[in-house]
Amino acid sequence: MRKYFLLLVFLSTLILSSSGQHHQHERKSVLTDTGHPVSHHPGGHDTMAMEMQGVPMSHAFSLNLPMTRNGSGTGWLPDASPMFGYMLHSRKWMYMVHGSVFLRYNNQDFTNGGIRGGDRVDAPNWFMIMGQRRVGERGLFHFSGMFSADNLISGGRGYPLLFQTGETYKGAPLIDRQHPHDLFSEVSVSYSYAVSKKVDVFGYLGYPGEPALGPVTFMHRPSSLDNPNAPISHHWVDATHITFGVATLGVRAGKFKLEGSSFTGREPDEARYDFDKPTFDSWSARVSMNPGSRWALQASHGYIKSPEQLHPEENVHKTTASAIYNSPVKNNNYFSATALWGLNKFKDHKGEHALLLEAALHHKRSAIYGRYEFTEKSGEELVLDENIFGHHSIFNVHALTAGYNYDIIEFKKTRLAIGGNFSVNTAPGALNDLYGKWPLSYQVYVRLYPGLLRM
């Protein structure tokens, strides 16, 4: 328990320190050159009204879009999305610090209906810092760094999660476990240029980073923030969010964005503290559209070369589509929802589909959230004996989660919450000996995270 306590203390100190810097910088940055306060217009998207002494208070890849559209990588969220974090300023720079840690007890299959469950105390976590500044009148430079102590806390096997698959530990595939994320989950830089108010061009380099493939990843979607677990469809839609070597070029024209990436296909290896070799052997393309302030839509396709270390001869074509909705944030009240679909297609294999629906309703200090998933998992993914279950067998897996989160303390723009969730899973009867008929899971947690920024 000592390492979990130390992690909680470390993050608390870091967050409270950042909050204190926020107050110091804010007093300097909210005045214009004439000494008068800057006028801010709630809900307005005119970034000229969101600047302080030339410091860009804009989207990461556009001087003409709101910060609230920032997602993960170069992905878009709805403009109405909430932003959690701490904002810091210097004369020319704007910085954002944010993150989350769940200190929890997690029990997968607490009725012991099968043999693949597990339980443990762990602490899924991530921490992010980003900064940006103007370059001339129309240019914008941006950097992001994202870090995780998952491997330090959970170890190389990660945490128990029924029907989860992907990556390896000690040369064996991880099954019914969520792998830990790398210490360096993103180190990226970008430059964008405003051709006009409606047209931007941008370039993004990440080592690691996230290519233009799939929706905003689960840990940055408003509908998913209160849930400690990764989706079991993670490797169908957004597993490329940590990729060691990414180069993306894109253009925005009004409500639309078109972008393409060259990146490394191989998933991160088991050494979670180093930088893997970049190969730039894969590609993706994505079209995004925000038809209004409440919606973010995307469709994407990519070719990923040799993603799995244990099956280097297998390449995958990945296709995704998603819709993210967020109601306007009013007095800490808002509703978020995501619908997404993904398809993995290997040569000479049937395509494997995944569908996810998730939502969260926030009312003052309370949050109610849920997630439903349908995923087609192969016998190979679940490491089943093909002599018993057949060659290239596909199993339809369903998972339903409902949870509640309550903020018990908010101090210095930092929140401490308690919460928990309950999950029920189901799969074909052929897997009952391994999982039971209706495997049930639950978890309880304490969550530390930044408060809501009022834009």
Residue pairs with C-beta under 8 A, 6 or more apart in sequence:
1 121
3 152
3 153
4 103
4 121
4 122
4 123
4 153
7 101
7 103
7 123
7 125
7 149
7 152
7 153
8 101
8 103
8 123
8 446
8 448
11 99
11 101
11 125
11 127
11 448
12 414
12 448
14 127
15 86
15 97
15 99
15 414
15 448
15 450
16 411
16 412
16 414
18 86
18 88
18 97
19 86
19 412
19 413
19 414
20 412
21 86
21 88
22 86
22 87
22 88
22 413
25 88
25 89
25 90
26 87
26 89
28 89
29 52
29 53
29 55
29 89
30 37
30 38
30 52
31 37
31 38
31 52
31 53
32 38
32 52
32 53
33 53
38 49
38 51
38 52
39 49
40 49
40 50
41 49
42 455
43 328
44 50
45 65
45 66
45 79
45 293
47 56
47 57
47 58
47 63
47 64
47 65
47 66
50 57
50 58
50 66
50 67
50 455
51 57
51 58
52 89
53 91
54 92
54 134
55 89
55 90
55 91
55 92
55 93
55 94
55 133
55 134
56 63
56 94
56 132
56 133
56 134
56 140
57 67
57 94
58 64
58 65
58 66
58 67
58 132
58 140
59 65
59 66
59 67
59 69
59 70
60 67
60 70
60 130
60 132
60 140
60 142
60 144
60 190
60 192
61 74
61 140
61 142
61 190
61 192
61 200
61 202
61 204
61 250
61 252
62 140
62 192
62 194
62 200
62 202
62 252
63 134
63 138
63 140
63 192
63 194
63 200
64 194
64 197
64 198
64 200
65 79
65 200
65 252
66 79
66 455
67 83
67 455
68 77
68 78
68 79
68 80
68 81
68 82
68 83
68 455
69 76
69 77
69 78
69 79
69 81
69 290
69 296
70 77
70 83
71 77
71 215
71 216
71 220
71 221
71 296
72 210
72 216
72 217
72 219
72 220
72 241
73 186
73 188
73 204
73 206
73 209
73 210
73 211
73 212
73 216
73 217
73 241
73 246
73 248
74 190
74 202
74 204
74 210
74 212
74 248
74 250
74 259
75 210
75 212
75 214
75 215
75 216
75 217
75 288
75 298
76 216
76 257
76 288
76 290
76 296
76 298
77 216
77 220
77 221
77 222
77 296
77 324
77 326
78 290
78 293
78 294
78 295
78 296
78 324
78 325
78 326
79 290
79 293
79 294
80 293
80 294
80 326
80 327
80 328
80 329
80 334
81 222
81 326
81 329
81 336
82 222
82 326
82 329
82 334
82 336
82 362
82 452
82 453
83 452
83 453
83 455
84 98
84 225
84 449
84 450
84 451
84 452
84 453
85 96
85 97
85 98
85 450
85 453
86 96
86 97
86 98
86 413
86 450
87 94
87 95
87 96
87 453
88 94
88 95
88 96
88 97
89 95
92 133
92 134
93 131
93 132
93 133
94 131
94 132
94 133
95 129
95 130
95 131
96 128
96 129
96 130
96 131
97 128
97 129
97 450
98 127
98 128
98 449
98 450
99 125
99 126
99 127
99 128
99 449
99 450
100 125
100 126
100 219
100 225
100 447
100 448
100 449
101 123
101 124
101 125
101 447
101 448
101 449
102 123
102 124
102 125
102 228
102 445
102 446
102 447
103 121
103 123
103 445
103 446
103 447
103 448
104 121
104 122
104 123
104 124
104 228
104 443
104 444
104 445
104 446
105 119
105 120
105 121
105 443
105 444
105 445
106 119
106 120
106 121
106 122
106 159
106 160
106 228
106 441
106 443
107 117
107 119
107 160
107 441
107 442
107 443
108 117
108 118
108 119
108 160
108 161
108 162
108 176
108 439
108 441
109 116
109 117
109 118
109 162
109 435
109 436
109 439
109 440
109 441
110 117
110 119
110 440
110 441
110 442
111 436
111 439
111 440
112 436
113 435
113 436
113 437
113 438
113 439
113 440
114 432
114 433
114 434
114 435
114 436
114 439
115 433
115 434
116 162
116 175
116 176
116 434
116 435
117 160
117 162
117 176
117 435
117 439
117 441
118 160
118 176
118 177
119 160
120 154
120 159
120 160
122 153
122 154
122 159
123 149
123 153
123 154
124 150
124 154
124 159
124 228
124 229
125 148
125 149
125 150
125 153
126 146
126 147
126 148
126 181
126 185
126 219
127 146
127 147
127 148
128 144
128 145
128 146
128 147
128 186
129 144
129 145
130 142
130 143
130 144
130 145
131 142
131 143
132 140
132 141
132 142
132 143
133 140
133 141
134 140
134 141
135 141
135 191
138 193
138 194
138 195
139 191
139 192
139 193
139 194
140 191
140 192
140 193
140 194
141 189
141 190
141 191
142 189
142 190
142 191
142 192
143 188
143 189
143 190
144 186
144 187
144 188
145 184
145 186
145 187
145 188
146 184
146 185
146 186
146 187
147 183
147 184
147 185
148 180
148 181
148 182
148 183
148 185
149 183
150 158
150 180
150 181
150 272
151 180
151 181
151 182
151 183
151 272
151 273
154 180
155 180
156 169
156 170
156 180
156 270
156 272
157 169
157 174
157 177
158 169
158 174
158 177
158 178
158 179
158 180
159 177
159 178
160 176
160 177
160 178
161 176
161 177
161 178
161 229
161 230
161 232
162 176
162 232
162 399
162 423
162 425
162 435
162 439
162 441
163 176
163 232
163 375
163 377
163 382
163 397
163 399
163 425
163 427
163 435
164 174
164 175
164 176
164 177
164 178
164 230
164 232
164 234
165 173
165 174
165 175
165 176
165 232
165 235
165 377
165 381
165 382
166 174
166 179
166 234
166 235
166 239
166 267
167 173
167 174
167 179
167 267
167 268
167 270
168 174
168 270
168 309
168 310
169 177
169 179
169 270
170 270
171 310
173 310
173 383
175 381
175 382
175 383
178 229
178 230
178 234
180 272
181 242
181 272
182 208
182 242
182 268
182 272
182 273
183 272
183 273
184 208
184 273
184 275
185 208
185 241
185 242
186 206
186 208
186 209
186 210
186 241
186 242
187 206
187 207
187 208
187 209
188 204
188 205
188 206
188 207
188 208
188 209
188 246
189 204
189 205
190 202
190 203
190 204
190 205
191 202
191 203
192 200
192 201
192 202
192 203
193 200
193 201
193 202
194 200
195 201
198 253
198 254
199 251
199 252
199 253
199 254
200 251
200 252
201 249
201 250
201 251
201 252
202 249
202 250
202 251
202 252
203 247
203 248
203 249
203 250
204 246
204 247
204 248
204 249
204 250
205 246
205 247
205 248
206 243
206 245
206 246
206 248
207 244
207 245
207 246
207 275
207 278
208 242
208 243
208 244
208 245
208 246
208 268
208 275
208 276
209 243
209 245
209 246
209 248
209 263
210 217
210 240
210 241
210 242
210 243
210 246
211 240
211 243
211 246
211 248
211 261
211 263
211 282
211 284
211 302
212 248
212 250
212 259
212 260
212 261
212 284
212 285
212 286
212 300
213 240
213 261
213 284
213 286
213 300
213 301
213 302
213 318
213 320
214 237
214 238
214 240
214 241
214 286
214 298
214 300
214 318
214 320
214 322
214 340
214 342
215 221
215 237
215 238
215 298
215 320
215 322
215 324
215 338
215 340
216 238
216 296
216 324
217 238
217 241
218 224
218 230
218 231
218 234
218 238
219 225
219 230
221 324
221 336
221 338
221 358
222 324
222 326
222 334
222 336
222 360
223 324
223 336
223 337
223 338
223 358
223 359
223 360
223 369
224 231
224 338
224 358
224 360
224 369
224 371
225 360
225 449
226 360
226 367
226 369
226 403
226 405
226 419
226 447
227 358
227 369
227 371
227 401
227 403
227 421
228 443
228 445
228 447
229 401
229 421
229 443
231 237
231 356
231 358
231 371
231 373
232 373
232 375
232 397
232 399
233 342
233 354
233 355
233 356
233 373
233 375
235 344
236 318
236 320
236 342
236 343
236 344
236 352
236 353
236 354
236 375
237 320
237 322
237 340
237 341
237 342
237 354
237 356
238 320
239 267
240 263
240 284
240 302
240 304
242 268
243 263
243 264
244 264
244 266
244 268
244 275
244 276
244 277
244 278
245 263
245 264
245 278
245 279
245 280
246 261
246 262
246 263
246 264
247 261
247 262
247 263
247 280
248 259
248 260
248 261
249 259
249 260
250 257
250 258
250 259
250 260
251 257
251 258
251 259
255 289
255 290
255 291
256 287
256 288
256 289
257 286
257 287
257 288
257 289
258 285
258 286
258 287
258 288
259 285
259 286
259 288
260 283
260 284
260 285
260 286
261 283
261 284
261 285
261 302
262 280
262 282
262 283
263 280
263 282
263 283
263 284
264 276
264 277
264 278
264 279
264 280
264 281
264 282
265 279
265 281
265 282
265 304
265 305
265 306
265 307
265 315
266 276
266 279
266 305
266 306
266 307
266 309
267 307
267 308
267 309
268 276
269 276
269 309
279 305
281 305
281 306
282 302
282 303
282 304
282 305
283 302
283 303
284 300
284 301
284 302
284 303
284 318
285 300
285 301
285 302
286 298
286 299
286 300
287 298
287 299
287 300
288 296
288 297
288 298
289 296
289 297
289 298
290 296
290 297
291 297
293 328
294 325
294 326
294 327
294 328
295 323
295 324
295 325
296 323
296 324
297 322
297 323
297 324
298 320
298 321
298 322
299 320
299 321
300 319
300 320
300 321
301 317
301 318
301 319
301 320
302 317
302 318
302 319
303 315
303 316
303 317
303 318
304 315
304 316
304 317
304 318
305 315
306 312
306 313
306 314
306 315
307 314
307 315
307 316
308 314
314 346
314 347
315 346
315 347
316 344
316 345
316 346
317 344
317 345
318 342
318 343
318 344
318 345
319 342
319 343
319 345
320 340
320 341
320 342
320 343
321 340
321 341
322 338
322 339
322 340
322 341
323 338
323 339
323 340
324 336
324 337
324 338
325 335
325 336
325 337
325 338
326 334
326 335
326 336
326 337
327 334
327 335
327 336
328 334
329 452
331 364
332 362
332 363
332 364
332 365
332 452
333 362
333 363
333 364
334 362
335 359
335 360
335 361
335 362
336 359
336 360
336 362
337 357
337 358
337 359
337 360
338 356
338 357
338 358
338 359
339 356
339 357
340 355
340 356
341 353
341 354
341 355
341 356
342 353
342 354
343 351
343 352
343 353
343 354
344 351
344 352
344 354
345 351
345 352
349 378
349 392
350 392
350 394
352 375
352 376
352 377
352 378
352 394
353 374
353 375
353 376
354 373
354 374
354 375
354 376
355 373
355 374
355 375
356 371
356 372
356 373
357 371
357 372
357 373
358 369
358 370
358 371
358 372
359 369
359 370
360 367
360 368
360 369
360 370
361 367
361 368
361 369
365 406
365 407
365 408
366 404
366 405
366 406
366 407
367 404
367 405
367 406
367 419
368 402
368 403
368 404
369 402
369 403
369 404
369 405
369 421
370 400
370 401
370 402
370 403
371 399
371 400
371 401
372 398
372 399
372 400
372 401
373 397
373 398
373 399
373 400
374 396
374 397
374 398
375 396
375 397
375 399
376 394
376 395
376 396
376 397
377 394
377 395
377 397
378 392
378 393
378 394
378 395
379 386
379 389
379 390
379 391
379 392
379 393
379 394
379 395
380 386
380 392
382 395
382 431
384 393
386 393
389 430
395 427
395 428
395 430
395 431
396 427
396 428
397 425
397 426
397 427
398 425
398 426
398 427
399 423
399 424
399 425
400 423
400 424
400 425
401 421
401 422
401 423
402 421
402 422
402 423
403 419
403 420
403 421
403 422
404 419
404 420
404 421
405 417
405 418
405 419
405 447
406 417
406 418
406 419
407 415
407 416
407 417
408 416
408 417
408 418
409 415
409 416
410 416
410 451
413 450
413 451
414 448
414 449
414 450
414 451
415 447
415 448
415 449
415 450
415 451
416 446
416 447
416 448
417 446
417 447
417 448
417 449
418 444
418 445
418 446
418 447
419 444
419 445
419 447
420 442
420 443
420 444
420 445
421 442
421 443
422 440
422 441
422 442
423 440
423 441
423 442
424 438
424 439
424 440
424 441
425 435
425 438
425 439
425 440
425 441
426 437
426 438
426 439
427 435
429 437
